[in-house]
């Protein structure tokens, strides 16, 4: 199983990160999710977990920053268009990202329960999309926390893929 998005010299294009134009920012946060292509999904998959993480945020925030967590309830949705996170189609159940946590404690669900793009404050960061094919459909509700999804994924993983890319300071 594979997941990919177009990159520019290894970097996520600016429209999906902190260099985005004003129409792609909300509360000074990039919110336009990049297009994603998924291939090789096992035929027995019932759902796909999609998680975007920034482990390079640990020295800055003290923890891995969660940029996007979503459950794709229709594993046939293998082409996600740019901006799908803000469109919030019924086949996506989106959870909270790190903006919803106590460090930032933002209240705007269009930011806290959707994709937020790279905004590395100190140096270029390496980001990753994790994609997990599941043999079940976890019973999470919109606004779930990542650990809730992890608990329900345990023992149900069919395939796993990671796609790494860079975000500019």
ROVEX-791133 format. One record per residue (C-alpha): residue number from 1; x, y, z. Coordinates in steps of 0.2 Angstrom, whole numbers, plus 5000, padded with zeros to 4 digits. Example, Ala and Ser with C-alpha at 12.3 -4.5 7.8 and 13.67 -1.06 7.14 Angstrom:
<rec><num>1</num><px>5062</px><py>4978</py><pz>5039</pz></rec>
<rec><num>2</num><px>5068</px><py>4995</py><pz>5036</pz></rec>
END
This chain:
<rec><num>1</num><px>5000</px><py>5000</py><pz>5000</pz></rec>
<rec><num>2</num><px>5007</px><py>5017</py><pz>4996</pz></rec>
<rec><num>3</num><px>5002</px><py>5035</py><pz>4999</pz></rec>
<rec><num>4</num><px>5009</px><py>5050</py><pz>4990</pz></rec>
<rec><num>5</num><px>5007</px><py>5069</py><pz>4986</pz></rec>
<rec><num>6</num><px>5016</px><py>5080</py><pz>4973</pz></rec>
<rec><num>7</num><px>5032</px><py>5088</py><pz>4981</pz></rec>
<rec><num>8</num><px>5043</px><py>5102</py><pz>4975</pz></rec>
<rec><num>9</num><px>5061</px><py>5096</py><pz>4978</pz></rec>
<rec><num>10</num><px>5056</px><py>5085</py><pz>4993</pz></rec>
<rec><num>11</num><px>5045</px><py>5099</py><pz>5000</pz></rec>
<rec><num>12</num><px>5026</px><py>5101</py><pz>5002</pz></rec>
<rec><num>13</num><px>5021</px><py>5115</py><pz>4990</pz></rec>
<rec><num>14</num><px>5019</px><py>5132</py><pz>4998</pz></rec>
<rec><num>15</num><px>5000</px><py>5133</py><pz>4996</pz></rec>
<rec><num>16</num><px>4998</px><py>5118</py><pz>5009</pz></rec>
<rec><num>17</num><px>5010</px><py>5126</py><pz>5022</pz></rec>
<rec><num>18</num><px>5014</px><py>5142</py><pz>5031</pz></rec>
<rec><num>19</num><px>5019</px><py>5150</py><pz>5014</pz></rec>
<rec><num>20</num><px>5000</px><py>5149</py><pz>5009</pz></rec>
<rec><num>21</num><px>4991</px><py>5164</py><pz>5002</pz></rec>
<rec><num>22</num><px>4978</px><py>5172</py><pz>5013</pz></rec>
<rec><num>23</num><px>4963</px><py>5162</py><pz>5005</pz></rec>
<rec><num>24</num><px>4971</px><py>5146</py><pz>5011</pz></rec>
<rec><num>25</num><px>4974</px><py>5152</py><pz>5029</pz></rec>
<rec><num>26</num><px>4962</px><py>5152</py><pz>5044</pz></rec>
<rec><num>27</num><px>4967</px><py>5160</py><pz>5060</pz></rec>
<rec><num>28</num><px>4985</px><py>5162</py><pz>5053</pz></rec>
<rec><num>29</num><px>4985</px><py>5143</py><pz>5050</pz></rec>
<rec><num>30</num><px>4987</px><py>5134</py><pz>5033</pz></rec>
<rec><num>31</num><px>4971</px><py>5124</py><pz>5030</pz></rec>
<rec><num>32</num><px>4971</px><py>5118</py><pz>5012</pz></rec>
<rec><num>33</num><px>4975</px><py>5100</py><pz>5013</pz></rec>
<rec><num>34</num><px>4986</px><py>5093</py><pz>4998</pz></rec>
<rec><num>35</num><px>4980</px><py>5081</py><pz>4985</pz></rec>
<rec><num>36</num><px>4983</px><py>5063</py><pz>4990</pz></rec>
<rec><num>37</num><px>4984</px><py>5047</py><pz>4980</pz></rec>
<rec><num>38</num><px>4982</px><py>5030</py><pz>4988</pz></rec>
<rec><num>39</num><px>4986</px><py>5013</py><pz>4980</pz></rec>
<rec><num>40</num><px>4987</px><py>4995</py><pz>4984</pz></rec>
<rec><num>41</num><px>4973</px><py>4995</py><pz>4997</pz></rec>
<rec><num>42</num><px>4970</px><py>4977</py><pz>5003</pz></rec>
<rec><num>43</num><px>4953</px><py>4971</py><pz>4996</pz></rec>
<rec><num>44</num><px>4947</px><py>4966</py><pz>5013</pz></rec>
<rec><num>45</num><px>4950</px><py>4984</py><pz>5020</pz></rec>
<rec><num>46</num><px>4935</px><py>4992</py><pz>5028</pz></rec>
<rec><num>47</num><px>4942</px><py>5009</py><pz>5032</pz></rec>
<rec><num>48</num><px>4959</px><py>5019</py><pz>5031</pz></rec>
<rec><num>49</num><px>4967</px><py>5029</py><pz>5045</pz></rec>
<rec><num>50</num><px>4976</px><py>5044</py><pz>5039</pz></rec>
<rec><num>51</num><px>4988</px><py>5053</py><pz>5051</pz></rec>
<rec><num>52</num><px>5000</px><py>5068</py><pz>5048</pz></rec>
<rec><num>53</num><px>5014</px><py>5070</py><pz>5061</pz></rec>
<rec><num>54</num><px>5029</px><py>5081</py><pz>5064</pz></rec>
<rec><num>55</num><px>5041</px><py>5072</py><pz>5075</pz></rec>
<rec><num>56</num><px>5053</px><py>5087</py><pz>5073</pz></rec>
<rec><num>57</num><px>5042</px><py>5097</py><pz>5084</pz></rec>
<rec><num>58</num><px>5047</px><py>5088</py><pz>5099</pz></rec>
<rec><num>59</num><px>5062</px><py>5100</py><pz>5103</pz></rec>
<rec><num>60</num><px>5050</px><py>5115</py><pz>5101</pz></rec>
<rec><num>61</num><px>5033</px><py>5109</py><pz>5109</pz></rec>
<rec><num>62</num><px>5039</px><py>5094</py><pz>5119</pz></rec>
<rec><num>63</num><px>5029</px><py>5081</py><pz>5109</pz></rec>
<rec><num>64</num><px>5025</px><py>5075</py><pz>5091</pz></rec>
<rec><num>65</num><px>5014</px><py>5088</py><pz>5083</pz></rec>
<rec><num>66</num><px>4998</px><py>5081</py><pz>5076</pz></rec>
<rec><num>67</num><px>4993</px><py>5090</py><pz>5060</pz></rec>
<rec><num>68</num><px>4979</px><py>5079</py><pz>5054</pz></rec>
<rec><num>69</num><px>4970</px><py>5064</py><pz>5059</pz></rec>
<rec><num>70</num><px>4956</px><py>5057</py><pz>5049</pz></rec>
<rec><num>71</num><px>4947</px><py>5040</py><pz>5046</pz></rec>
<rec><num>72</num><px>4942</px><py>5037</py><pz>5028</pz></rec>
<rec><num>73</num><px>4926</px><py>5026</py><pz>5030</pz></rec>
<rec><num>74</num><px>4926</px><py>5021</py><pz>5012</pz></rec>
<rec><num>75</num><px>4942</px><py>5013</py><pz>5007</pz></rec>
<rec><num>76</num><px>4938</px><py>5015</py><pz>4989</pz></rec>
<rec><num>77</num><px>4942</px><py>5034</py><pz>4991</pz></rec>
<rec><num>78</num><px>4959</px><py>5033</py><pz>4985</pz></rec>
<rec><num>79</num><px>4961</px><py>5050</py><pz>4977</pz></rec>
<rec><num>80</num><px>4959</px><py>5064</py><pz>4990</pz></rec>
<rec><num>81</num><px>4957</px><py>5081</py><pz>4981</pz></rec>
<rec><num>82</num><px>4966</px><py>5097</py><pz>4987</pz></rec>
<rec><num>83</num><px>4956</px><py>5105</py><pz>5001</pz></rec>
<rec><num>84</num><px>4946</px><py>5089</py><pz>5005</pz></rec>
<rec><num>85</num><px>4949</px><py>5092</py><pz>5024</pz></rec>
<rec><num>86</num><px>4939</px><py>5108</py><pz>5024</pz></rec>
<rec><num>87</num><px>4926</px><py>5101</py><pz>5012</pz></rec>
<rec><num>88</num><px>4923</px><py>5088</py><pz>5025</pz></rec>
<rec><num>89</num><px>4914</px><py>5075</py><pz>5015</pz></rec>
<rec><num>90</num><px>4904</px><py>5061</py><pz>5024</pz></rec>
<rec><num>91</num><px>4917</px><py>5048</py><pz>5021</pz></rec>
<rec><num>92</num><px>4930</px><py>5057</py><pz>5032</pz></rec>
<rec><num>93</num><px>4928</px><py>5057</py><pz>5051</pz></rec>
<rec><num>94</num><px>4941</px><py>5070</py><pz>5056</pz></rec>
<rec><num>95</num><px>4949</px><py>5071</py><pz>5073</pz></rec>
<rec><num>96</num><px>4957</px><py>5084</py><pz>5083</pz></rec>
<rec><num>97</num><px>4975</px><py>5090</py><pz>5079</pz></rec>
<rec><num>98</num><px>4987</px><py>5097</py><pz>5091</pz></rec>
<rec><num>99</num><px>4979</px><py>5115</py><pz>5090</pz></rec>
<rec><num>100</num><px>4965</px><py>5108</py><pz>5100</pz></rec>
<rec><num>101</num><px>4977</px><py>5103</py><pz>5114</pz></rec>
<rec><num>102</num><px>4981</px><py>5112</py><pz>5130</pz></rec>
<rec><num>103</num><px>4996</px><py>5121</py><pz>5123</pz></rec>
<rec><num>104</num><px>4987</px><py>5130</py><pz>5110</pz></rec>
<rec><num>105</num><px>4969</px><py>5127</py><pz>5115</pz></rec>
<rec><num>106</num><px>4961</px><py>5134</py><pz>5100</pz></rec>
<rec><num>107</num><px>4942</px><py>5133</py><pz>5099</pz></rec>
<rec><num>108</num><px>4939</px><py>5135</py><pz>5080</pz></rec>
<rec><num>109</num><px>4934</px><py>5117</py><pz>5074</pz></rec>
<rec><num>110</num><px>4938</px><py>5122</py><pz>5056</pz></rec>
<rec><num>111</num><px>4956</px><py>5123</py><pz>5062</pz></rec>
<rec><num>112</num><px>4957</px><py>5110</py><pz>5076</pz></rec>
<rec><num>113</num><px>4947</px><py>5096</py><pz>5068</pz></rec>
<rec><num>114</num><px>4954</px><py>5098</py><pz>5050</pz></rec>
<rec><num>115</num><px>4971</px><py>5098</py><pz>5041</pz></rec>
<rec><num>116</num><px>4984</px><py>5111</py><pz>5047</pz></rec>
<rec><num>117</num><px>4999</px><py>5112</py><pz>5036</pz></rec>
<rec><num>118</num><px>5017</px><py>5114</py><pz>5041</pz></rec>
<rec><num>119</num><px>5023</px><py>5129</py><pz>5051</pz></rec>
<rec><num>120</num><px>5040</px><py>5124</py><pz>5057</pz></rec>
<rec><num>121</num><px>5046</px><py>5139</py><pz>5068</pz></rec>
<rec><num>122</num><px>5064</px><py>5135</py><pz>5070</pz></rec>
<rec><num>123</num><px>5071</px><py>5125</py><pz>5055</pz></rec>
<rec><num>124</num><px>5064</px><py>5114</py><pz>5041</pz></rec>
<rec><num>125</num><px>5055</px><py>5100</py><pz>5048</pz></rec>
<rec><num>126</num><px>5052</px><py>5082</py><pz>5041</pz></rec>
<rec><num>127</num><px>5034</px><py>5077</py><pz>5041</pz></rec>
<rec><num>128</num><px>5025</px><py>5061</py><pz>5037</pz></rec>
<rec><num>129</num><px>5008</px><py>5054</py><pz>5032</pz></rec>
<rec><num>130</num><px>5004</px><py>5037</py><pz>5040</pz></rec>
<rec><num>131</num><px>4991</px><py>5027</py><pz>5031</pz></rec>
<rec><num>132</num><px>4984</px><py>5011</py><pz>5039</pz></rec>
<rec><num>133</num><px>4972</px><py>4999</py><pz>5031</pz></rec>
<rec><num>134</num><px>4960</px><py>4992</py><pz>5044</pz></rec>
<rec><num>135</num><px>4948</px><py>4977</py><pz>5044</pz></rec>
<rec><num>136</num><px>4936</px><py>4987</py><pz>5054</pz></rec>
<rec><num>137</num><px>4928</px><py>5004</py><pz>5054</pz></rec>
<rec><num>138</num><px>4932</px><py>5011</py><pz>5071</pz></rec>
<rec><num>139</num><px>4917</px><py>5019</py><pz>5080</pz></rec>
<rec><num>140</num><px>4925</px><py>5037</py><pz>5082</pz></rec>
<rec><num>141</num><px>4915</px><py>5052</py><pz>5081</pz></rec>
<rec><num>142</num><px>4920</px><py>5069</py><pz>5073</pz></rec>
<rec><num>143</num><px>4932</px><py>5078</py><pz>5085</pz></rec>
<rec><num>144</num><px>4940</px><py>5062</py><pz>5092</pz></rec>
<rec><num>145</num><px>4958</px><py>5061</py><pz>5099</pz></rec>
<rec><num>146</num><px>4971</px><py>5051</py><pz>5090</pz></rec>
<rec><num>147</num><px>4973</px><py>5040</py><pz>5105</pz></rec>
<rec><num>148</num><px>4955</px><py>5035</py><pz>5103</pz></rec>
<rec><num>149</num><px>4958</px><py>5029</py><pz>5085</pz></rec>
<rec><num>150</num><px>4974</px><py>5020</py><pz>5090</pz></rec>
<rec><num>151</num><px>4965</px><py>5010</py><pz>5103</pz></rec>
<rec><num>152</num><px>4952</px><py>5005</py><pz>5091</pz></rec>
<rec><num>153</num><px>4965</px><py>5001</py><pz>5077</pz></rec>
<rec><num>154</num><px>4974</px><py>4989</py><pz>5088</pz></rec>
<rec><num>155</num><px>4973</px><py>4971</py><pz>5081</pz></rec>
<rec><num>156</num><px>4964</px><py>4977</py><pz>5065</pz></rec>
<rec><num>157</num><px>4979</px><py>4983</py><pz>5054</pz></rec>
<rec><num>158</num><px>4980</px><py>4975</py><pz>5037</pz></rec>
<rec><num>159</num><px>4994</px><py>4986</py><pz>5029</pz></rec>
<rec><num>160</num><px>5004</px><py>5002</py><pz>5034</pz></rec>
<rec><num>161</num><px>5012</px><py>5015</py><pz>5023</pz></rec>
<rec><num>162</num><px>5022</px><py>5030</py><pz>5028</pz></rec>
<rec><num>163</num><px>5026</px><py>5045</py><pz>5016</pz></rec>
<rec><num>164</num><px>5039</px><py>5058</py><pz>5022</pz></rec>
<rec><num>165</num><px>5042</px><py>5075</py><pz>5016</pz></rec>
<rec><num>166</num><px>5049</px><py>5092</py><pz>5021</pz></rec>
<rec><num>167</num><px>5041</px><py>5108</py><pz>5027</pz></rec>
<rec><num>168</num><px>5050</px><py>5125</py><pz>5025</pz></rec>
<rec><num>169</num><px>5054</px><py>5136</py><pz>5040</pz></rec>
END
